[in-house]
Amino acid sequence: MPQHPSDGTGRRRPSLVVSRATRILADAGVESARAEAELLAAHVLGVPRGRLALADDFTGEQVDRFDALVARRAEREPLQHLTGVAGFRHLELLVGPGVFVPRPETELLAGWAVEQVGGHPAPLVVDLCAGSGAIALAVAQEVPAARVVAVERSPAALPWLRRNAAARAAAGDRPVAVVEADVTDPDLLAELVGSVDVVLCNPPYVPLGVTVPPEVAGHDPAEAVFGGVDGLAVVRPVVARAAVLLRPGGVLGVEHDDTHGTTVPELLSADGRYVDVVGRSDLAGRPRFATAFRRADGPHAAAAGTWQTGSS
């Protein structure tokens, strides 16, 4: 049987090529092997995955290109590095070596933020540890009235963030301000103290020593994955700085490790400047992010006027 069954013309039917790739990826331990084989096939053929069944047959050159991509994926190179893009809510973001690939779970944090500011006339939103810009750019697209600031320190990730921000601005979204800074800096965004409506953060939060998938271990930047011995080395200063940046009644949403389902809400409550602290789960029921309101009364209230969102 030929390695790539064809119809006798030298061209290969997508269904047969994808089936063979699915077996290779499954044997390599890739989850959702069929879906990923189809996505790679659609990428090579230049069609949406949903139209793959209607696509023309592979040429010999396309089969060679597809085989090379499948071999790399079997070595556990991230799918998004192979296609060059990552889907996030309604966006396609450019990604590659040096920047963390955004995960579907983080879409929940972005969606929560959109719900918070959707009815506000001109919200100020800050995205800390912005990486590729996924959260910041999703909010900017879905809430056109929002002024969004994206903060990132990594020299490797910043070019990806700037490319994505420029691409979305060119597509008509409100431009996002990119700030090169360390989110643990105690003077971070000093000009915005007491004026921010929403602070969002998907920080590095995996505890050191935890085994992560090959795609993460070999390709995601370690500084975007691991958050110190307990995974909270960046979360702690973010919680403290967000309380300074937020106006009374403003809100914070911070993603965390699924082992931090009680720890991060406890950090927020213990800070004393937050109320209505809520731990939230992802679609699989795992603890995924925590939210809280900046206190608007009592000894920790700031001097600025109160802005209250419609839901918590």
C-alpha positions as CSV (number, residue, x, y, z in Angstrom):
1,M,0.0,0.0,0.0
2,P,1.5,3.4,-0.9
3,Q,2.6,5.7,1.9
4,H,0.0,8.3,0.8
5,P,-2.9,6.7,-1.1
6,S,-4.0,8.8,-4.0
7,D,-6.5,8.7,-6.9
8,G,-3.8,7.7,-9.4
9,T,-3.1,11.3,-10.5
10,G,-0.4,11.9,-7.9
11,R,-2.7,14.0,-5.8
12,R,-3.8,12.8,-2.3
13,R,-7.2,13.0,-0.8
14,P,-7.4,15.1,2.4
15,S,-9.3,12.5,4.3
16,L,-6.6,9.8,3.7
17,V,-3.8,12.2,4.5
18,V,-5.5,13.4,7.7
19,S,-6.3,9.8,8.8
20,R,-2.6,8.8,8.6
21,A,-1.5,12.0,10.4
22,T,-4.0,11.3,13.1
23,R,-2.5,7.9,13.8
24,I,1.0,9.4,14.0
25,L,0.0,12.2,16.4
26,A,-2.0,9.8,18.6
27,D,0.9,7.5,18.8
28,A,3.1,10.5,19.9
29,G,0.7,11.2,22.8
30,V,-0.9,14.3,21.3
31,E,-4.4,14.9,22.7
32,S,-7.1,15.7,20.1
33,A,-5.0,14.1,17.4
34,R,-7.7,14.2,14.8
35,A,-8.6,17.8,15.4
36,E,-4.9,18.8,15.2
37,A,-4.3,16.8,12.0
38,E,-7.3,18.6,10.4
39,L,-6.0,22.0,11.6
40,L,-2.6,21.3,10.1
41,A,-4.2,20.1,6.8
42,A,-6.4,23.2,6.6
43,H,-3.3,25.3,7.2
44,V,-1.4,23.7,4.4
45,L,-4.3,23.9,2.0
46,G,-5.2,27.4,3.0
47,V,-8.8,26.7,3.9
48,P,-10.9,26.9,7.1
49,R,-11.0,23.6,9.0
50,G,-14.8,23.6,8.5
51,R,-14.3,23.4,4.7
52,L,-11.6,20.8,4.7
53,A,-14.0,18.2,3.3
54,L,-14.6,20.4,0.3
55,A,-11.0,21.3,-0.4
56,D,-9.0,20.2,-3.4
57,D,-6.7,17.2,-3.0
58,F,-3.2,17.7,-1.7
59,T,-0.4,18.1,-4.3
60,G,2.8,16.2,-3.8
61,E,4.5,19.4,-2.6
62,Q,1.7,20.0,-0.1
63,V,1.9,16.5,1.2
64,D,5.6,16.9,1.9
65,R,5.0,20.2,3.7
66,F,2.2,18.6,5.7
67,D,4.3,15.6,6.6
68,A,7.1,17.9,7.9
69,L,4.6,19.8,10.1
70,V,3.1,16.5,11.4
71,A,6.6,15.2,12.3
72,R,7.3,18.4,14.2
73,R,4.0,18.2,16.1
74,A,4.8,14.5,16.9
75,E,7.9,15.9,18.6
76,R,5.5,18.0,20.6
77,E,6.2,21.4,19.1
78,P,3.1,23.4,19.8
79,L,0.5,23.4,17.1
80,Q,0.3,27.2,17.3
81,H,4.0,27.5,16.5
82,L,3.5,25.4,13.4
83,T,0.6,27.5,12.1
84,G,1.9,30.8,13.5
85,V,-1.4,31.8,15.1
86,A,-3.5,31.1,18.2
87,G,-7.2,31.6,18.4
88,F,-8.5,33.6,21.4
89,R,-12.2,34.5,21.6
90,H,-12.8,36.3,18.4
91,L,-9.2,37.0,17.5
92,E,-6.3,35.2,15.7
93,L,-3.0,36.2,17.4
94,L,0.5,35.8,16.0
95,V,2.6,33.6,18.3
96,G,5.9,31.8,18.2
97,P,9.1,31.2,20.1
98,G,9.5,33.7,23.0
99,V,5.9,34.3,23.8
100,F,3.4,32.2,25.9
101,V,0.7,30.6,23.8
102,P,-2.7,31.8,25.1
103,R,-4.9,29.0,26.5
104,P,-8.7,28.6,26.0
105,E,-9.2,28.7,29.8
106,T,-8.0,32.3,29.8
107,E,-10.8,33.3,27.5
108,L,-13.1,33.0,30.6
109,L,-11.1,35.7,32.4
110,A,-11.3,38.0,29.3
111,G,-15.0,37.3,29.0
112,W,-15.6,38.1,32.6
113,A,-13.8,41.4,32.1
114,V,-15.9,42.2,29.1
115,E,-19.0,41.7,31.1
116,Q,-17.8,44.0,33.8
117,V,-17.1,47.0,31.6
118,G,-19.6,46.4,28.8
119,G,-22.0,49.1,30.1
120,H,-19.4,51.7,31.2
121,P,-19.0,54.7,28.9
122,A,-15.2,54.9,29.0
123,P,-13.5,52.2,31.2
124,L,-9.8,52.1,31.8
125,V,-8.5,48.5,31.7
126,V,-5.0,47.3,32.6
127,D,-3.7,43.9,31.5
128,L,-0.6,42.8,33.5
129,C,1.7,40.1,32.1
130,A,0.1,40.7,28.7
131,G,2.3,38.3,26.7
132,S,0.8,38.0,23.2
133,G,-1.8,40.6,24.1
134,A,-4.6,38.1,24.2
135,I,-6.6,39.5,27.1
136,A,-5.9,43.2,26.3
137,L,-6.8,42.9,22.6
138,A,-9.9,40.9,23.3
139,V,-11.2,43.5,25.6
140,A,-10.3,46.3,23.2
141,Q,-12.1,44.5,20.4
142,E,-15.3,43.7,22.3
143,V,-15.5,46.9,24.3
144,P,-14.7,49.7,21.8
145,A,-15.1,52.4,24.4
146,A,-12.4,50.9,26.6
147,R,-9.0,52.4,27.0
148,V,-6.7,49.4,27.4
149,V,-3.1,49.3,28.7
150,A,-1.0,46.1,28.2
151,V,2.1,45.7,30.4
152,E,4.9,43.2,29.5
153,R,8.5,43.1,30.5
154,S,9.9,40.2,28.4
155,P,12.2,41.4,25.5
156,A,11.2,38.2,23.6
157,A,7.4,38.6,24.1
158,L,7.2,42.3,23.5
159,P,7.6,42.1,19.7
160,W,4.7,39.6,19.5
161,L,2.6,41.9,21.6
162,R,3.4,44.9,19.5
163,R,2.8,43.1,16.2
164,N,-0.6,41.9,17.5
165,A,-1.5,45.3,18.8
166,A,-0.6,46.9,15.5
167,A,-2.6,44.3,13.5
168,R,-5.7,44.8,15.6
169,A,-5.4,48.6,15.3
170,A,-5.1,48.3,11.6
171,A,-8.2,46.1,11.6
172,G,-10.1,49.0,13.2
173,D,-10.0,48.1,16.9
174,R,-9.2,50.8,19.4
175,P,-5.4,50.9,19.8
176,V,-4.0,49.3,22.9
177,A,-1.2,51.1,24.7
178,V,1.8,48.8,25.2
179,V,4.0,49.5,28.2
180,E,7.4,47.8,28.8
181,A,7.6,47.3,32.5
182,D,7.9,44.7,35.3
183,V,4.6,44.1,37.0
184,T,6.4,43.5,40.3
185,D,7.7,47.1,40.2
186,P,6.3,48.9,43.3
187,D,5.9,52.1,41.2
188,L,4.2,50.4,38.2
189,L,2.0,52.8,36.2
190,A,2.3,55.5,38.9
191,E,0.4,57.9,36.6
192,L,-2.6,55.7,36.8
193,V,-2.9,55.3,40.6
194,G,-6.4,55.3,41.8
195,S,-7.9,55.6,38.3
196,V,-8.1,52.1,36.8
197,D,-11.5,50.5,36.5
198,V,-10.3,46.9,35.8
199,V,-7.0,45.2,36.4
200,L,-6.5,41.8,34.7
201,C,-3.6,39.4,35.0
202,N,-2.6,36.0,33.8
203,P,0.7,35.7,35.6
204,P,3.3,32.9,35.7
205,Y,1.8,30.7,38.4
206,V,3.0,27.1,38.1
207,P,5.0,26.2,41.1
208,L,8.6,25.3,40.5
209,G,9.2,21.5,40.2
210,V,5.8,20.8,38.8
211,T,6.0,18.6,35.6
212,V,4.4,20.4,32.7
213,P,3.5,19.0,29.2
214,P,6.3,18.8,26.6
215,E,4.8,21.7,24.6
216,V,5.1,23.9,27.7
217,A,8.5,22.6,29.0
218,G,10.2,22.8,25.6
219,H,8.6,25.9,24.0
220,D,6.8,28.3,26.3
221,P,9.2,30.7,28.0
222,A,9.8,29.5,31.6
223,E,9.4,33.1,33.0
224,A,5.8,33.1,31.7
225,V,5.0,29.7,33.2
226,F,6.7,29.3,36.6
227,G,5.9,31.6,39.5
228,G,8.5,30.6,42.1
229,V,8.5,27.8,44.6
230,D,4.8,28.1,45.5
231,G,3.7,29.7,42.2
232,L,2.7,33.0,43.9
233,A,5.9,35.0,43.4
234,V,4.2,37.3,40.8
235,V,0.6,37.0,42.1
236,R,1.5,38.5,45.5
237,P,2.9,41.8,44.1
238,V,0.1,42.0,41.5
239,V,-2.5,41.8,44.2
240,A,-0.8,44.6,46.1
241,R,-0.2,46.9,43.2
242,A,-3.7,46.4,41.7
243,A,-5.2,47.7,45.0
244,V,-3.2,50.9,44.4
245,L,-4.1,51.2,40.8
246,L,-7.8,50.5,41.1
247,R,-10.3,53.2,41.9
248,P,-12.8,52.5,44.7
249,G,-15.3,50.0,43.3
250,G,-12.9,48.9,40.5
251,V,-12.3,45.2,40.0
252,L,-9.4,42.8,39.8
253,G,-9.3,39.4,38.0
254,V,-6.3,37.2,38.3
255,E,-5.7,33.7,36.8
256,H,-4.0,31.1,39.0
257,D,-3.0,27.5,39.2
258,D,-5.7,25.0,39.9
259,T,-4.0,24.2,43.2
260,H,-4.6,27.8,44.3
261,G,-8.3,27.7,44.4
262,T,-8.4,28.8,48.0
263,T,-5.0,30.4,48.3
264,V,-5.4,33.3,45.9
265,P,-8.9,34.3,47.3
266,E,-7.4,34.2,50.7
267,L,-4.6,36.5,49.6
268,L,-7.1,38.9,48.3
269,S,-9.2,38.8,51.5
270,A,-6.1,39.1,53.7
271,D,-5.0,42.2,51.8
272,G,-7.8,44.2,53.4
273,R,-8.4,46.5,50.4
274,Y,-10.8,44.1,48.5
275,V,-14.3,43.0,49.1
276,D,-16.6,40.5,47.3
277,V,-13.8,38.1,46.7
278,V,-14.9,35.2,44.5
279,G,-13.0,32.1,43.3
280,R,-14.1,31.0,39.8
281,S,-13.7,27.7,37.9
282,D,-13.1,26.9,34.3
283,L,-15.4,24.8,32.1
284,A,-13.9,21.6,33.5
285,G,-14.7,22.7,37.0
286,R,-11.1,23.4,38.0
287,P,-10.3,26.6,40.0
288,R,-9.0,29.0,37.4
289,F,-9.2,32.7,38.5
290,A,-10.2,34.9,41.3
291,T,-12.0,38.2,41.2
292,A,-12.5,41.0,43.8
293,F,-13.8,44.6,44.1
294,R,-11.6,47.4,45.4
295,R,-13.0,48.5,48.7
296,A,-14.9,51.7,48.4
297,D,-15.4,52.4,52.1
298,G,-13.5,51.9,55.4
299,P,-9.8,52.7,56.2
300,H,-8.5,51.2,52.9
301,A,-10.7,53.2,50.6
302,A,-9.0,55.5,48.1
303,A,-9.9,59.1,47.6
304,A,-11.1,58.9,44.0
305,G,-14.8,58.6,43.2
306,T,-16.5,55.2,43.1
307,W,-17.3,53.3,40.0
308,Q,-19.3,50.1,40.4
309,T,-19.7,47.5,37.8
310,G,-23.0,45.8,37.1
311,S,-22.1,42.4,38.3
312,S,-19.4,40.5,40.3
